[in-house]
Amino acid sequence: MTDHDLPPICPLCDRPIPKGVPQSAHHLIPKLKGGKGGATVLLHHVCHKEIHASLREADLARQYCTIEALRTHPRLAKFIAWIAKRPPEFISKSKGGRRKR
């Protein structure tokens, strides 16, 4: 097996992203805050949804524009510990609460 055959790793939760599992690109600086065309990271869709449920765009742009910073956010740290116990194919069925705008 070559490196090209290995699934990508979600940088937020450090679990593999197998083929067929929902995934999405996260702009480290939100597009609406000047990040259009900027750096993106490939995440499990469930991880990406949790980022946007936890943080406002302004906070993402100002304080949480790196994976390292995202991992320090209390709600995301708790989520990462929880999701780490799930298989890489795990898809959340819960509706979850969106952050207040």
Residue pairs with C-beta under 8 A, 6 or more apart in sequence:
6 16
7 16
7 17
7 18
7 19
7 88
8 16
8 17
8 23
8 42
9 15
9 16
9 17
10 16
10 17
10 23
10 42
10 43
10 44
10 47
11 41
11 42
11 43
11 67
12 41
12 43
12 44
12 47
12 51
12 67
12 70
12 71
12 76
12 80
13 44
13 47
13 80
13 83
13 84
14 84
15 44
15 83
15 84
15 86
15 88
16 88
17 23
17 42
17 43
17 44
17 88
18 88
18 89
21 44
21 45
21 88
21 89
21 91
22 44
22 45
22 46
22 91
23 42
23 43
23 44
23 45
24 42
24 43
24 45
24 48
25 40
25 41
25 42
25 43
26 40
26 41
26 42
26 43
26 48
26 51
27 35
27 36
27 38
27 39
27 40
28 35
28 38
28 39
28 40
28 41
28 65
28 66
28 67
29 35
29 38
29 39
29 60
29 61
29 65
30 57
30 60
30 61
32 57
33 57
33 58
33 60
33 61
34 61
35 61
41 67
43 51
44 83
44 88
45 91
46 83
46 90
46 91
46 92
47 79
47 83
49 92
49 96
50 75
50 76
50 79
50 83
50 96
51 60
51 70
51 76
52 98
52 99
53 96
53 97
53 98
53 99
54 73
54 75
54 76
54 79
54 99
55 64
55 73
55 76
55 99
56 99
56 101
63 69
64 70
64 73
70 76
71 77
71 80
83 90
